[in-house]
Amino acid sequence: MALSRKDLLGLRGVSAAEIAEILNTADLMKVILSSNSKKTPHLQGRTILTVFYENSTRTRLSFELASKYMGAVAANMSASGSSVAKGESLVDTARTLDRMASDVLILRHPMTGAPNLMAKHVRASVINAGDGTNEHPTQALLDMFTMKEKLGGISGLNVAIVGDVSHSRVARSNLWGLTTMGAKVTFAGPPTFLPPELAAAGCRVTECVDDAVREADVVMGLRIQLERQEKGLFPSVREYHKLFGLTPERMALAKKGALVMHPGPMNRGVEISSILADGDQSVIDEQVTNGVAVRMALLFLLTRHNG
Amino acid sequence: MKTLIKNGTLVTPEGLRKDDILLSEGKIEKIGKDIADGGVEEVFDASELLVSPGLIDLHCHLREPGYEYKENIASGTRAAAHGGFTSVCCMANTKPVNDTAAVTEFILSKARREGVVRVYPLGAATKGLKGAELSEMGELKEAGVVAISDDGKSVVNAGRMRLVLCYAKHFGLPVVNHPEDPDLVGDGVMNEGYWSTVLGMPGATRVAEESIIARDCMLAELEGAHLHVAHVSTAGGAEIVRQFKKRGARITAETTPHYLYASDAWVAGSSGEAAPDLDVYDTSTRVNPPLRTEADSAALIEALKDGTIDCIATDHAPHHLDDKNVEFAQAASGISGFETALGVSWTALVLPGHMTPEQLLQKMTRDPAKIFSLPGGVLEVGQPADVILIDPRAEWVVDVADFLSKGKNCPFRGRKLTGKVLATWVGGNCVYKQKENAQER
């Protein structure tokens, strides 16, 4: 039981078998996570570093807890207050961390491709915890794990992903992961939030949220960064919610029992209404729990390959 | 010093012809059959080789003064000679900017002392490349600049660009623009399109380039000035130039070998053929304007063939390793281009049959010389003895360790190219020779 790859930099190009392996392992990890004794020896003797060039609460904590639940030595480096603030390059920082006998480096970085650069220069496994506007593979894995857990599988599902697709690493990772696993993905949002030629990547794209949500098995809202309004990408929060937000009325167009998902943190009343976020169809809280299980699985599988 | 090159296939304005050529006292003394070798110090047998005028590059960055860690005049001109260039025109974005006669004179004096090919500086269009006050173009011309440009930056203010064109015309100086609307580029670091979407990379729309090409063509037409459009990278940009040429505007244009051969798929490490060490997000593919699509390359080739695009320039932009060994969005833009220019162009244009060797070489010799009114560019008696030997059948693999440029930033590394420069003479002096291939007697 191991992944053949050294790093997980994204889900583009990751095979269905590998994704299935991670999700199946996460099943076992969730059992551990749900028990009263969460400590396991799977990562005994391993050192796992979270390297965050951007602020994040849930992703960083999720990885740190996953590492600690499995007995690893876990530490965090954030860019502020580190040598990065003194102008050290990513490559030099990566080499330094690598020489501290780390086994896995988990990188969150505001620039697309930064984990690829880091992976080229270190012996440790690198996990992309979100890079620029590119990918956030562990988020998509936990999303898929949640869909599988709740709906029994992924193949054949209609998944609507709604919001700021252009700037969303969650959207891209879900596109690659879900289509590889046989789901049909529809993206929706205002035209200023849809990147060019997206449909050529094997999905459906619409500017009409109602169209996307209709007959969906899963409806996923994406976080809107409010500073996008200052850049002119949408005119007002009020209009955004009215035309593109997820509301109970819109959700009624989806299949009965469809899931409501969101990677968090949410802007309530903007991309999603509170009634929906807290409603019966919402699995947003479970996504957070499942994130820990999936990250436990991934850390375990990636550290198996190097003995 | 007399050099005789025998039995070569000469590239002339009238086509290819088999002849001998005698270089003497810095000039081409004689062209003809069976030239006697009496008094000749060096004789080359060029039986299987092309003898071409030296290549002329209208657009390069020699980085001196100010950025000598990236390149200097000594290393840059040696790299140029290695690539077959005998004349190079260097842009003004040095430190200090070449916006005064003193900087121009410094560059020319360094080139005389340390350079091995002819160096023609361009002066800045505006002081400090800031797009505001006009540079002292009259004094710059007296000091020796051949054109003016704020290359590296667009003159964003249209009113200011109009004044630049108007004032430069008075001195007979062509204006080279850098067509790029920074507001439309935004955060974009690669071509906006399918691959930027797939890679999750901020894209720069082609319209950022095309809108400024259109604006500057209109302004040049208005002022009757000579506008030379730098590094055209899009099909739309070429079409705008085509239309303005038809209307009679004084527009010339260049493109570069990399826009003819590479595409934005290369940023994904997906070049359609073997590229051994090109990774996804490889910063050697970061260039400004960005690599566009294969359809753009095809349109640029057509534009070269029909004369819309007048010449091929390198936009040789050497960078230090540290400027490229960073995140893609932080990486410096540019490709070290002197030493692959002929091979890449040959492989993109001659090998697939888009152009004949003489058509390609005209785009790299005679035609650029005409645009900036430079000497050379043709093999005729009395012309400067700027001559290169090309092996048109040589297949070679690009190894950046062989570069004489300090800049090793090259997306063509590891790639097999056809067409290689074996020797370069400037003013009759041999400034580069690949000894194992050039058959010296």
Interface residues (C-beta under 8 A of the other chain):
Chain A: R12 S89 L90 V91 H109 M111 T112 G113 A114 N116 L117 K120 D131 G132 T133 N134 E135 R169 R172 P195 P196 E197 L198 A200 A201
Chain B: E192 G193 Y194 S196 T197 V198 L199 G200 M201 P202 G203 D279 V280 Y281 D322 N325 V326 E327 F328 A329 Q330
